[in-house]
């Protein structure tokens, strides 16, 4: 039987930075200590160091990657938002082709 993990959060450093930008725009403070935020960002953006070994350990055959970072919806410049979304989609496509 194949194991497929759904809604596996994935991000790029640029998307993770957008989260901080959005929260700042909304006047909301990041509620994670800096060290935990760094760890969370690393896990969201990682493929080879953590994610693939974890999949192997847990006998997961496939993951369905979804955008992990909220923030893109806060980008008011539509051309910038489209560019960031396209870059993210291209990144996911590259990861998918590689693995």
C-alpha positions in Angstrom: 0.0 0.0 0.0 1.3 3.5 -0.9 1.3 6.3 1.7 0.5 9.8 0.5 0.7 12.7 2.8 -1.7 15.6 1.9 -1.4 19.3 2.7 2.3 19.2 3.3 3.4 22.8 3.8 6.2 24.0 1.6 7.6 27.5 1.2 10.4 29.5 -0.2 12.5 32.0 1.8 10.8 34.8 -0.1 7.3 33.6 0.9 8.3 33.2 4.5 9.6 36.8 4.4 6.2 37.9 3.0 4.5 36.5 6.1 6.6 38.8 8.3 5.7 41.7 5.9 2.0 40.9 6.1 2.0 40.7 9.9 3.8 44.0 10.1 1.3 45.6 7.7 -1.5 44.3 9.8 0.2 45.5 13.0 0.5 42.0 14.4 3.6 40.9 16.1 5.3 37.6 15.3 4.5 35.4 18.3 7.4 32.9 17.9 10.8 33.3 19.5 13.4 34.0 16.9 15.0 30.6 17.2 11.7 28.8 16.7 10.9 31.0 13.7 14.2 30.1 12.2 13.6 26.4 12.7 10.0 26.7 11.3 11.3 28.6 8.3 14.0 26.0 7.7 11.5 23.1 7.9 9.0 24.8 5.5 11.7 25.5 2.9 13.6 22.3 3.2 13.4 19.3 0.9 16.6 17.3 1.1 17.9 17.7 4.7 14.7 17.0 6.7 11.7 16.3 4.4 13.0 13.4 2.3 14.6 11.5 5.2 11.4 12.0 7.2 9.4 10.5 4.3 11.7 7.5 4.2 11.6 6.9 7.9 7.8 7.1 7.8 7.5 5.1 4.6 5.7 7.9 2.8 5.7 7.5 -0.9 4.4 10.9 -2.0 3.6 14.3 -0.5 1.2 16.8 -1.9 2.9 20.1 -1.4 0.9 23.2 -0.6 2.0 26.8 -0.1 2.9 27.2 3.6 3.1 30.9 4.0 0.3 33.3 4.3 1.5 36.6 3.0 1.0 36.6 -0.7 -2.6 37.7 -0.3 -1.2 40.8 1.4 0.8 41.9 -1.6 -1.1 44.9 -3.0 0.9 45.2 -6.2 -0.7 42.6 -8.5 2.3 42.3 -10.8 4.5 41.6 -7.8 2.0 39.1 -6.5 1.8 37.3 -9.8 5.6 37.2 -10.1 6.0 35.8 -6.6 3.3 33.2 -7.2 4.8 32.2 -10.5 8.3 31.8 -8.9 6.8 29.6 -6.1 5.0 27.4 -8.7 8.2 27.1 -10.7 10.1 26.1 -7.6 7.5 23.4 -6.8 7.6 22.2 -10.4 11.4 21.9 -10.2 11.3 20.0 -6.9 8.6 17.7 -8.3 10.6 17.0 -11.4 13.7 16.3 -9.4 12.1 13.9 -6.9 
